[in-house]
């Protein structure tokens, strides 16, 4: 089945309506985002739009009370402090991360990922941080370990409340990247034959084992997150790799084109929602 037909079938099955079907038949990110957001708003009429960034806590009163208590002494605080120190510490050449980013890297999380017209590919915040390190003679960090999680936690914190503003420029390569990310999101894979949408569009608010599934809308706005099951912080890369493993699919390399395109798609359809990261999840 082609990607277009696959997405058409999913859209019809989920009752997203004619606008979603049209968007699947003819690439139209604006229509996609509207249909995507409308679907969740209608599915969860009691959830305030901005509250979708709080994932399962927006859908379960008991979990929300526990989360609000935890936020008094948030479990990600250690990472936030470490990230702040790391961000300010000069590289061996005397420069810092601030030299690599607009506005000194402060309050810019909501603009990532973006499409680089020179390279012709999606650039995520995690990738940009490692490229900054390498450009200044430093070794790159693992995309799934604590150092990257701490750095992105601090940068997210400086952007809290700022609304996602992901752009798709007038460039066919950018639209292709977006469409490939959309295709990846809806494609079933692994021994369990799950897609990202199987859990995060069809089943948010429901339990899978002990976990209440989060809605796809706003799911990246809270990243990076502290997860109790990890006993530590996790980057977007770690979360995507873990999801692949949980469906018994073979994970790709962190920051592969496929994963970056997926992040591009998910971020774009969450435009207008505020940054809430770093976050915490069970």
DRENKOLMI-880287 format. One line per 3 residues: number of its first residue (from 0); their letters; for each residue x, y, z of N, C-alpha, C, O. Coordinates in steps of 0.2 Angstrom, whole numbers, always signed. Atoms other than C-alpha are relative to their C-alpha. Layout:
NUM	A	X Y Z X Y Z X Y Z X Y Z ~ ...
END
This chain:
0	XXX	+4 -6 +0 +0 +0 +0 +4 +6 +0 +9 +7 +4 ~ -4 -6 +1 +7 +17 -5 -1 +4 +7 -6 +3 +10 ~ +0 -4 -6 +10 +30 +9 -7 +4 +0 -10 +5 +5
3	XXX	+6 -4 +1 -4 +41 +2 -6 -4 +2 -11 -2 +6 ~ +6 +4 -2 -17 +27 +3 +0 -2 +7 -5 -3 +10 ~ +0 +2 -7 -11 +21 +20 -2 +6 +4 -7 +5 +9
6	XXX	+2 -6 -4 -13 +39 +27 -8 +1 -1 -11 +3 +4 ~ +7 -1 +2 -30 +40 +18 -4 -5 +4 -9 -3 +7 ~ +4 +5 -3 -36 +24 +26 +0 +2 +8 -5 +1 +11
9	XXX	+0 -2 -8 -30 +30 +44 -4 +6 +1 -8 +6 +6 ~ +4 -6 -1 -38 +47 +42 -8 -2 +0 -11 +0 +4 ~ +7 +2 +0 -55 +39 +37 -2 -5 +6 -7 -4 +9
12	XXX	+2 +5 -6 -54 +25 +51 +0 +4 +6 -4 +3 +10 ~ +0 -4 -6 -51 +39 +64 -5 +5 -1 -6 +9 +4 ~ +6 -5 +1 -65 +50 +57 +3 +7 +0 +0 +11 +3
15	XXX	-3 -7 +0 -53 +65 +54 -4 +4 -5 -3 +10 -5 ~ +4 -5 +5 -65 +71 +40 +3 +1 -6 +8 -1 -8 ~ -2 -1 +7 -64 +77 +23 +6 +4 -1 +10 +3 -5
18	XXX	-6 -4 +1 -50 +90 +26 +6 -4 +1 +11 -3 -2 ~ -5 +5 -1 -39 +76 +33 +1 -4 -7 +7 -5 -9 ~ +0 +4 +6 -43 +65 +18 +3 +4 -6 +8 +2 -10
21	XXX	-3 -5 +5 -39 +80 +6 +7 +1 +1 +11 +1 -4 ~ -7 -1 -2 -23 +83 +15 +4 -6 -2 +10 -5 -4 ~ -3 +6 +1 -18 +65 +13 +1 -1 -8 +6 -4 -10
24	XXX	+0 +1 +7 -22 +65 -6 +5 +5 -3 +8 +4 -8 ~ -4 -6 +3 -13 +82 -9 +4 +3 +5 +1 +6 +10 ~ -3 -2 -6 +1 +87 +2 -2 +7 +2 -1 +12 -2
27	XXX	+2 -7 -2 -5 +102 +12 +1 +0 +8 -4 -2 +12 ~ -1 +0 -7 +3 +104 +29 -4 +4 +5 -6 +2 +10 ~ +4 -5 -4 -8 +118 +35 -7 -4 +1 -9 -4 +7
30	XXX	+7 +4 -1 -24 +106 +32 +2 -5 +5 -3 -7 +9 ~ -1 +5 -4 -15 +92 +40 +0 +2 +8 -3 -1 +12 ~ -1 -2 -7 -11 +102 +56 -7 +2 +3 -8 +0 +9
33	XXX	+7 -1 -2 -29 +108 +57 -4 -6 +2 -7 -6 +7 ~ +3 +6 -1 -36 +91 +55 +2 -4 +6 -2 -6 +10 ~ -3 +3 -5 -24 +84 +67 -2 +3 +7 -4 -1 +11
36	XXX	+2 -3 -7 -28 +96 +81 -7 +0 +1 -9 -1 +7 ~ +7 +1 -1 -46 +96 +78 -2 -7 +2 -7 -7 +6 ~ +2 +7 -2 -47 +77 +80 +1 +0 +7 -3 -3 +11
39	XXX	-1 +1 -7 -39 +78 +97 -5 +5 +4 -7 +2 +10 ~ +4 -4 -4 -49 +93 +103 -7 -3 +0 -11 -3 +5 ~ +6 +3 +0 -65 +84 +98 +0 -7 +4 -5 -8 +7
42	XXX	-1 +7 -3 -59 +67 +105 +0 +1 +8 -3 -3 +12 ~ -1 -1 -7 -55 +75 +122 -3 +8 +1 +1 +12 +2 ~ +2 -7 +0 -67 +90 +123 +1 +4 +7 +0 +10 +8
45	XXX	-2 -3 -7 -63 +93 +142 +7 +2 +1 +8 +5 +6 ~ -7 -2 -1 -45 +95 +139 +1 +7 -3 +0 +8 -9 ~ -2 -7 +2 -39 +113 +137 +5 -1 -6 +9 -5 -5
48	XXX	-5 +1 +5 -29 +115 +121 +7 +0 +2 +11 -4 +0 ~ -7 +0 -2 -13 +120 +129 +2 -6 +5 +7 -7 +6 ~ -1 +5 -5 -15 +106 +142 +2 -7 -4 +5 -11 +0
51	XXX	-3 +6 +4 -11 +93 +128 +7 -1 +1 +9 -7 +1 ~ -7 +1 -1 +7 +96 +131 +2 -4 +6 +7 -6 +7 ~ -1 +4 -6 +5 +88 +148 -2 -8 -1 -2 -11 +4
54	XXX	+1 +7 +1 +1 +71 +140 -5 -3 +4 -10 -1 +5 ~ +5 +4 -4 -7 +58 +151 -3 +4 +6 -8 +2 +8 ~ +2 -4 -5 -8 +71 +165 -7 +4 -1 -10 +6 +3
57	XXX	+6 -4 +2 -21 +80 +155 -7 -4 +0 -12 -2 -2 ~ +5 +5 +1 -32 +64 +154 -2 -4 +6 -7 -8 +6 ~ +1 +5 -6 -31 +56 +171 +1 +5 +7 +6 +7 +8
60	XXX	+0 -5 -6 -36 +66 +187 +5 -2 +5 +8 +2 +8 ~ -5 +2 -5 -26 +55 +199 +7 +1 -2 +11 +3 +2 ~ -6 -1 +2 -11 +55 +189 +2 +8 +0 +8 +10 +2
63	XXX	-2 -7 +0 -12 +74 +187 +1 +3 +7 +6 +7 +8 ~ -1 -2 -7 -13 +76 +206 +7 -2 +2 +11 +2 +6 ~ -6 +2 -1 +2 +66 +208 +6 +4 -3 +11 +5 +0
66	XXX	-4 -4 +4 +11 +75 +195 +1 +7 +3 +7 +10 +3 ~ +0 -7 -2 +7 +92 +202 +4 +0 +7 +7 +5 +9 ~ -4 +1 -6 +14 +86 +219 +8 -1 -2 +12 +2 +2
69	XXX	-7 +1 +2 +30 +80 +210 +3 +7 -2 +9 +8 -1 ~ -3 -6 +3 +32 +97 +202 +2 +5 +5 +6 +10 +4 ~ -2 -4 -5 +35 +105 +219 +8 -1 +1 +12 +4 +2
72	XXX	-7 +2 +0 +52 +96 +218 +1 -4 -6 +2 -11 -5 ~ +0 +3 +6 +53 +91 +200 +6 -5 -1 +12 -3 +1 ~ -6 +5 +1 +64 +75 +196 +5 +2 -5 +10 -1 -5
75	XXX	-5 -2 +5 +72 +84 +181 +4 +6 +2 +8 +8 -2 ~ -4 -6 -2 +79 +98 +192 +7 -1 -1 +11 +4 -2 ~ -7 +1 +0 +96 +90 +193 +3 +1 -7 +8 +3 -8
78	XXX	-2 -1 +7 +97 +89 +174 +0 +7 -2 +4 +9 -6 ~ +1 -7 +2 +91 +107 +172 +6 +4 +3 +9 +8 -1 ~ -6 -3 -3 +105 +113 +184 +6 -2 -4 +11 +2 -6
81	XXX	-6 +3 +3 +118 +102 +175 +0 +3 -7 +6 +5 -9 ~ +1 -3 +7 +112 +109 +158 +2 +7 +0 +5 +9 -5 ~ -1 -7 +0 +113 +127 +163 +8 +1 +1 +11 +5 -2
84	XXX	-7 +0 -1 +131 +124 +169 +4 -2 -7 +9 +2 -9 ~ -3 +2 +6 +136 +115 +153 -1 +5 -5 +4 +6 -9 ~ +2 -5 +5 +128 +128 +142 +5 +6 +1 +7 +9 -4
87	XXX	-5 -6 -1 +139 +142 +150 +7 -2 +0 +11 +3 -1 ~ -7 +2 +0 +155 +132 +151 +3 +1 -7 +1 -2 -11 ~ -3 -1 +6 +167 +138 +138 +3 -7 -3 +6 -11 +1
90	XXX	-3 +6 +3 +174 +125 +125 +8 +2 +1 +10 +7 +4 ~ -7 -1 -1 +193 +123 +125 +2 +6 -4 +8 +9 -3 ~ -2 -6 +4 +194 +137 +111 -3 +6 +3 -2 +12 +0
93	XXX	+2 -6 -3 +185 +149 +123 -7 +2 -2 -10 +6 +1 ~ +7 -1 +2 +168 +149 +114 -5 -4 +4 -3 -9 +7 ~ +5 +3 -4 +152 +143 +121 -6 -2 -5 -6 +0 -11
96	XXX	+6 +2 +4 +135 +135 +114 -3 +7 -2 -6 +7 -8 ~ +3 -6 +2 +129 +153 +114 +2 +3 -7 -2 +6 -10 ~ -3 -3 +6 +140 +157 +99 -3 -4 -6 -2 -1 -12
99	XXX	+3 +4 +5 +131 +144 +89 -7 +1 -2 -9 -1 -7 ~ +8 +0 +1 +113 +149 +90 -2 +7 +0 +1 +12 +3 ~ +3 -7 +0 +102 +164 +87 -2 +2 +7 -3 -3 +11
102	XXX	+1 -2 -7 +99 +174 +103 +4 -3 +5 +1 -4 +11 ~ -4 +3 -5 +113 +166 +111 -3 -7 +3 -1 -9 +8 ~ +3 +6 -2 +103 +150 +112 -6 +0 +5 -8 -5 +7
105	XXX	+5 -1 -5 +90 +157 +124 -6 +1 -3 -7 +5 -7 ~ +7 -1 +2 +72 +155 +121 -1 -1 -7 -5 +2 -11 ~ +1 +1 +7 +73 +147 +104 -2 -7 -1 -3 -9 -7
108	XXX	+2 +7 +1 +67 +129 +107 -6 -1 -4 -6 -6 -8 ~ +7 +0 +4 +50 +133 +99 +2 +0 -8 -3 -2 -11 ~ -1 -1 +7 +59 +135 +82 +3 -6 -3 +5 -6 -9
111	XXX	-4 +7 +2 +67 +117 +81 -5 -5 +0 -9 -6 +5 ~ -5 +0 +5 +67 +107 +71 -1 +5 -6 -7 +8 -6 ~ +2 -5 +6 +69 +118 +55 +3 -4 -6 +8 -8 -5
114	XXX	-3 +3 +6 +73 +114 +37 +6 +4 -2 +5 +10 -3 ~ -5 -3 +3 +90 +119 +31 +0 +0 -7 +1 -5 -10 ~ +1 +0 +7 +89 +125 +13 +7 -2 -3 +7 -4 -9
117	XXX	-7 +2 +3 +108 +123 +10 +1 -7 +0 +4 -10 -5 ~ -1 +7 +0 +109 +106 +16 -5 -5 -3 -4 -10 -5 ~ +6 +3 +2 +92 +101 +11 -3 -6 +4 -6 -10 +2
120	XXX	+2 +5 -5 +88 +92 +27 -2 +3 +6 -1 +9 +7 ~ +3 -3 -7 +79 +94 +44 +6 +0 +5 +10 -5 +5 ~ -5 +0 -5 +90 +100 +58 -4 +1 +7 -8 +5 +8
123	XXX	+3 +0 -6 +85 +96 +75 +4 +4 +5 +10 +5 +4 ~ -4 -3 -5 +90 +104 +91 +6 -4 +3 +12 -2 +4 ~ -5 +4 -3 +100 +89 +97 +6 +0 -6 +12 +0 -4
126	XXX	-5 +0 +5 +109 +88 +80 +4 +7 +0 +10 +7 -1 ~ -4 -7 +0 +113 +107 +81 +5 +1 +5 +10 +4 +5 ~ -4 +0 -6 +120 +105 +98 +7 -4 -1 +12 -2 +0
129	XXX	-6 +4 +2 +132 +91 +92 +4 +3 -5 +11 +3 -5 ~ -4 -4 +5 +137 +101 +77 +4 +6 +3 +9 +7 +0 ~ -3 -6 -4 +141 +116 +88 +6 -3 +3 +11 +0 +3
132	XXX	-5 +3 -3 +152 +105 +98 +6 -2 -5 +12 +0 -3 ~ -5 +3 +5 +161 +97 +83 +4 +6 -3 +10 +6 -4 ~ -2 -6 +3 +163 +115 +75 +5 +3 +5 +10 +7 +2
135	XXX	-4 -3 -5 +172 +120 +91 +5 -5 +3 +8 -4 +8 ~ -5 +5 -2 +184 +105 +92 -2 -5 +6 +3 -8 +9 ~ +2 +4 -6 +174 +95 +105 -4 -6 -3 -6 -6 -8
138	XXX	+3 +6 +2 +168 +77 +104 -8 +0 +0 -10 +3 +5 ~ +7 -1 +0 +149 +75 +100 -2 -5 +6 +1 -9 +8 ~ +3 +4 -5 +138 +68 +114 -5 -5 -3 -7 -5 -8
141	XXX	+5 +5 +2 +127 +53 +113 -7 +3 +0 -8 +7 +4 ~ +6 -3 +1 +110 +57 +107 -5 -3 +5 -11 +0 +6 ~ +5 +3 -4 +102 +46 +120 +2 +0 +8 +0 -4 +12
144	XXX	-2 +0 -7 +112 +49 +136 -1 +7 +4 -4 +12 +1 ~ +1 -6 -4 +112 +62 +150 +2 +7 -2 -1 +12 -1 ~ -3 -7 +2 +123 +76 +143 -5 +3 -5 -6 +9 -4
147	XXX	+4 -3 +5 +112 +79 +128 -7 +1 +3 -10 +7 +2 ~ +7 -1 -3 +96 +77 +139 +1 +7 +4 -4 +11 +5 ~ -1 -6 -4 +103 +90 +151 +0 +7 -4 -3 +12 -2
150	XXX	-1 -6 +4 +108 +103 +138 -7 +2 -3 -9 +8 -3 ~ +6 -1 +3 +91 +101 +129 -5 +2 +5 -10 +6 +4 ~ +4 -1 -6 +82 +102 +146 +1 +8 +2 -4 +11 +2
153	XXX	-1 -7 -1 +90 +119 +149 -3 +5 -5 -6 +10 -4 ~ +3 -4 +6 +86 +126 +132 -7 +0 +0 -10 +5 -2 ~ +8 +0 +0 +68 +120 +133 -2 +5 +6 -7 +8 +5
156	XXX	+2 -4 -5 +67 +128 +150 +0 +8 -1 -5 +11 +1 ~ +0 -7 +2 +72 +145 +143 -5 +2 -5 -6 +8 -6 ~ +5 -2 +5 +58 +144 +131 -7 -2 +2 -12 -2 -2
159	XXX	+6 +2 -3 +44 +138 +142 -5 +6 -1 -4 +12 +0 ~ +6 -5 +1 +27 +146 +137 +1 +2 -7 -5 +5 -10 ~ -1 -2 +7 +34 +150 +119 -4 -5 -4 -2 -11 -3
162	XXX	+4 +5 +4 +23 +142 +106 +4 -2 -6 +7 +1 -9 ~ -3 +3 +6 +29 +130 +93 -1 +4 -6 -7 +6 -7 ~ +1 -4 +6 +32 +139 +77 +5 -3 -5 +10 +0 -8
165	XXX	-4 +4 +5 +39 +126 +65 -2 +2 -7 -8 +3 -9 ~ +1 -2 +7 +41 +132 +47 +1 -5 -5 +6 -9 -4 ~ -2 +4 +6 +40 +123 +31 +1 +5 -6 -4 +7 -9
168	XXX	-1 -5 +5 +48 +134 +18 -2 -2 -7 -4 -8 -8 ~ +2 +2 +7 +43 +135 +0 +6 -3 -4 +9 +0 -8 ~ -5 +4 +3 +55 +121 -5 -3 -7 -1 -4 -10 +5
171	XXX	+2 +6 +1 +50 +105 -12 +3 -6 +4 +0 -11 +6 ~ -4 +5 -4 +63 +96 -2 -3 +0 +7 -3 -5 +11 ~ +2 -1 -7 +56 +103 +14 -7 -4 +1 -9 -7 +6
174	XXX	+7 +3 +1 +38 +97 +9 +1 -8 +0 -2 -12 +3 ~ -2 +7 +0 +46 +80 +5 +2 -3 +7 +0 -8 +9 ~ -2 +2 -7 +54 +79 +22 -6 -1 +5 -6 -6 +9
177	XXX	+6 +0 -5 +38 +83 +31 -5 -6 -2 -7 -10 +2 ~ +4 +6 +2 +28 +70 +20 +3 -7 +2 +0 -11 +4 ~ -3 +6 -2 +41 +57 +24 -1 -1 +8 -1 -7 +10
180	XXX	+2 +0 -8 +39 +61 +43 -7 -3 +1 -8 -7 +6 ~ +7 +2 -1 +21 +59 +41 -1 -7 -2 -5 -11 +2 ~ +0 +7 +2 +23 +43 +32 +2 -5 +5 -1 -10 +7
183	XXX	-3 +4 -6 +34 +36 +46 -5 -1 +5 -5 -6 +8 ~ +5 +0 -6 +21 +41 +59 -5 -5 -1 -7 -8 +4 ~ +6 +4 +1 +7 +31 +51 +2 -7 -2 -3 -11 -3
186	XXX	-2 +7 +2 +17 +16 +45 +1 -5 +5 +4 -4 +10 ~ -1 +5 -5 +15 +0 +55 +7 -4 -1 +9 -4 -7 ~ -6 +3 +0 +31 -9 +59 +1 -5 +6 -3 -4 +11
189	XXX	-2 +4 -5 +39 -22 +70 -5 -6 +1 -10 -7 -2 ~ +4 +6 -1 +32 -39 +77 -7 +2 +2 -11 -2 +1 ~ +6 -2 -2 +18 -30 +85 -5 +3 -5 -11 +4 -4
192	XXX	+4 -3 +5 +13 -22 +69 -4 +7 +2 -9 +8 +0 ~ +2 -6 -2 +11 -5 +77 +3 +6 -4 +8 +5 -6 ~ -3 -7 +3 +13 +13 +70 +0 +4 +6 -3 +3 +12
195	XXX	+0 -5 -6 +16 +28 +81 -7 +2 +1 -9 +3 +7 ~ +7 -2 +0 -2 +32 +77 -4 -5 +4 -10 -3 +7 ~ +4 +5 -3 -8 +16 +84 -1 +1 +8 -7 +1 +10
198	XXX	+0 -2 -7 -4 +22 +102 -2 +7 +1 -6 +8 +5 ~ +1 -7 -2 -4 +40 +101 -5 +4 -4 -6 +10 -3 ~ +5 -3 +3 -18 +44 +89 -7 -4 +2 -12 -1 +4
201	XXX	+6 +5 -1 -30 +29 +91 -2 -1 +7 -7 -2 +9 ~ +1 +3 -6 -27 +25 +109 +2 +5 +6 +3 +2 +12 ~ -2 -4 -6 -22 +41 +120 -5 +0 +5 -11 -1 +4
204	XXX	+5 +1 -6 -29 +40 +137 -1 -7 +3 -4 -8 +8 ~ +1 +7 -2 -30 +21 +137 +7 -3 +3 +12 +0 +2 ~ -6 +3 -3 -18 +10 +147 +2 -6 -5 -1 -9 -8
207	XXX	-4 +6 +3 -5 -2 +139 +4 -2 +5 +9 +1 +7 ~ -3 +2 -6 +1 -12 +153 -1 +5 +6 -7 +7 +7 ~ +1 -5 -5 +4 +1 +167 +0 +7 -2 -1 +12 +2
210	XXX	-1 -7 +3 +6 +16 +156 -6 +2 -3 -10 -1 -7 ~ +5 -3 +3 -7 +28 +151 +3 +4 -6 +8 +8 -6 ~ -3 -3 +6 -4 +33 +133 -1 +7 -1 -6 +10 +0
213	XXX	+0 -7 +2 +0 +51 +128 -3 +1 -7 -2 -3 -11 ~ +2 -2 +7 -8 +60 +114 +6 +2 -4 +10 +5 -2 ~ -6 -3 +4 +3 +64 +99 +0 +7 +0 +5 +10 -1
216	XXX	+0 -8 +0 -3 +82 +99 +4 +2 +7 +2 +1 +12 ~ -4 -3 -6 +10 +91 +110 +5 -5 +3 +8 -3 +8 ~ -4 +5 -4 +20 +75 +114 +7 +3 +0 +11 +1 +5
219	XXX	-6 -2 +0 +36 +84 +109 +2 +6 +4 +7 +8 +5 ~ -1 -6 -4 +33 +100 +118 +3 -1 +7 +5 +4 +10 ~ -2 +2 -7 +37 +92 +135 +7 -2 +0 +10 -3 +5
222	XXX	-7 +3 +0 +54 +85 +129 +5 +5 +2 +5 +11 +0 ~ -1 +6 -2 +66 +81 +136 -4 -2 +6 -6 +3 +10 ~ +4 +2 -6 +58 +71 +150 +4 -5 +4 +8 -9 +2
225	XXX	-2 +5 -5 +62 +62 +166 -5 -5 +0 -11 -4 +1 ~ +5 +5 -1 +54 +45 +166 +2 -5 +5 +8 -7 +6 ~ -1 +5 -6 +52 +34 +181 +3 -6 -2 +7 -9 +2
228	XXX	-3 +7 +2 +55 +18 +171 +7 +1 -2 +10 -5 -2 ~ -7 +0 +2 +72 +25 +165 +4 +2 +6 +10 +1 +6 ~ -3 -3 -5 +76 +33 +182 +5 +5 -2 +11 +6 +1
231	XXX	-4 -5 +2 +83 +47 +173 -3 +4 -6 -9 +3 -8 ~ +3 -4 +6 +81 +59 +158 +1 -3 -6 +5 -8 -7 ~ -1 +3 +7 +78 +55 +140 -1 +6 -5 -6 +10 -4
234	XXX	+0 -5 +6 +80 +65 +124 -6 -2 -4 -9 -8 -3 ~ +5 +2 +6 +68 +65 +109 +3 -6 -3 -1 -11 -4 ~ -3 +5 +4 +80 +53 +101 -1 -7 +4 -3 -12 +2
237	XXX	+1 +6 -4 +79 +41 +116 -7 -2 +0 -8 -8 +0 ~ +7 +2 +0 +60 +41 +116 -2 -3 -6 -5 -8 -6 ~ +1 +3 +6 +59 +37 +98 +3 -7 -1 -1 -11 -3
240	XXX	-3 +7 +0 +71 +23 +99 -3 -5 +4 -4 -11 +3 ~ +4 +5 -5 +62 +16 +114 -6 -2 -3 -8 -8 -2 ~ +6 +2 +3 +46 +17 +105 +0 -6 -5 -3 -10 -5
243	XXX	-2 +5 +5 +53 +7 +91 +1 -7 +3 -1 -12 +1 ~ -2 +6 -4 +60 -6 +103 -6 -3 +3 -7 -9 +3 ~ +6 +3 -3 +43 -8 +112 -5 -3 -5 -9 -7 -3
246	XXX	+5 +3 +5 +34 -12 +96 +4 -6 -3 +2 -9 -8 ~ -4 +6 +2 +48 -25 +93 +2 +1 -7 +3 -3 -11 ~ -3 -1 +6 +54 -16 +78 +8 +2 +1 +10 +2 +6
249	XXX	-8 -1 -1 +73 -13 +74 +1 +8 +0 -1 +11 -5 ~ -1 -8 +0 +77 +5 +79 +5 +2 -5 +10 -2 -6 ~ -5 -3 +5 +86 +16 +67 +6 +4 +5 +5 +4 +11
252	XXX	-5 -4 -4 +102 +26 +72 -3 +7 +2 -7 +10 -2 ~ +3 -6 -2 +97 +41 +82 +2 +6 -4 +8 +6 -7 ~ -1 -6 +4 +96 +57 +72 +1 -2 -8 +4 +1 -12
255	XXX	+0 +2 +7 +94 +47 +56 -5 +4 -4 -9 +8 -1 ~ +4 -4 +4 +85 +56 +42 -8 -2 +2 -12 +3 +2 ~ +7 +2 -2 +69 +46 +46 -2 +3 +6 -8 +5 +7
258	XXX	+2 -3 -6 +69 +51 +64 -1 +7 +0 -5 +10 +3 ~ +1 -7 +0 +72 +69 +60 -6 +2 -4 -9 +7 -2 ~ +6 -1 +4 +58 +69 +47 -6 -1 +5 -11 +3 +4
261	XXX	+5 +2 -4 +47 +61 +60 -1 +6 +5 -7 +8 +7 ~ +0 -6 -5 +51 +75 +73 -2 +6 -4 -6 +10 -1 ~ +2 -6 +4 +48 +88 +59 -7 +0 +0 -11 +5 +1
264	XXX	+7 +1 +1 +31 +81 +56 -4 +1 +7 -9 +5 +7 ~ +3 +0 -6 +26 +79 +74 +0 +7 +3 -5 +10 +6 ~ +0 -7 -3 +32 +97 +79 -4 +4 -4 -7 +9 -1
267	XXX	+5 -4 +4 +23 +105 +64 -7 +0 +2 -10 +5 +3 ~ +7 +0 -1 +6 +98 +68 -1 +2 +7 -7 +2 +9 ~ +1 -3 -7 +9 +104 +86 +1 +7 +1 +1 +10 +6
270	XXX	-1 -7 +0 +12 +122 +81 -6 +3 +4 -12 +1 +3 ~ +5 -4 -4 +3 +134 +92 +0 -2 +8 -3 +1 +12 ~ -1 +2 -7 +6 +124 +108 +6 +2 +3 +11 +3 +0
273	XXX	-6 -3 -3 +18 +130 +121 +5 -5 +2 +3 -11 +3 ~ -6 +4 -3 +35 +123 +126 -2 -1 +7 -3 +4 +11 ~ +1 +2 -7 +33 +114 +143 +5 -4 +3 +5 -5 +9
276	XXX	-6 +4 -3 +49 +105 +144 +5 +4 +4 +5 +10 +4 ~ +0 +7 -1 +58 +98 +153 -6 -2 +4 -9 +1 +8 ~ +6 +2 -4 +44 +87 +159 +2 -7 +3 +8 -9 +4
279	XXX	-1 +6 -4 +42 +71 +169 -6 -4 -2 -12 -2 -3 ~ +5 +5 +1 +32 +55 +165 +1 -6 +4 +7 -7 +7 ~ -1 +6 -4 +29 +39 +174 +6 -5 -3 +7 -10 +0
END
